[in-house]
């Protein structure tokens, strides 16, 4: 079988396996559908072009998420979005300010919308861990290796974010 | 068991990171803890909600990516064909050069043989001449008193 056909088959398998996870990660991080689509297309095209090199060197999952992460942070830097959130320390308590009254929120939002809104109020590091876990299904180990932090820190940040969400839900319902 | 510990176990359970052997332990603890059950319920709600909010991969993007891959592979293939033609020409040229140099080598060898033969013949001829010269009888030249030179072969 020619190399080219083998690559296309292998690429298709990888693409179908990771596309949804990666798409949800980039979409939740950027909240921009057009940009997400461009980033995803770019990443998969690069993956196809470098498939031979990547396969032997490192884990595809890691490569895909690292590339996506670089693109997302590149976008943040270019647009200077959430500049104040780049150097946020891992705080024990995160203030989630609510500009809209609870009653209004209850009327307008369902729980999933509320989660997304609350996520947007989190520091980028905590939000990213939560998205990588919940929307992309990465393990603690994979998140730790991707973000170059300790596994225990991943666990504790996830725990804190969930605690915040639970508290918020308890207030609302 | 403390509430925090139970919550940690619940988190690990929802993250799919709790060992199977500890699952039974967690459920036993949940049956004993009201706080734990409540927390489990809330996380379950969050989890369900997140699962529902997962976006499907857009079909249009799917198509776009696969098309761009197709184009890219055609380009790659054309480049590959181009490379093959180029290398075929190079190989043919190299082969031609090898044949040409072989032919020239044979020619030169043939000339060299001819030159060697001629020089051998010349050496033989010069030896023959030398022998002929050597085979001539010796002569005697003597001067007489009245200044007459007598050349007399010594046969």
Interface residues (C-beta under 8 A of the other chain):
Chain A: X4 X7 X8 X11 X12 X15 X19 X20 X23 X24 X27 X37 X40 X41 X44 X45 X48 X49 X110 X111 X112 X115 X116 X133 X134 X135 X139 X140 X155 X158 X159 X162 X163 X165 X166 X169 X170
Chain B: X7 X8 X11 X12 X15 X16 X17 X39 X42 X43 X45 X46 X47 X49 X50 X52 X53 X54 X55 X56 X57 X58 X61 X62 X64 X65 X66 X68 X69 X72 X73 X76 X77 X80
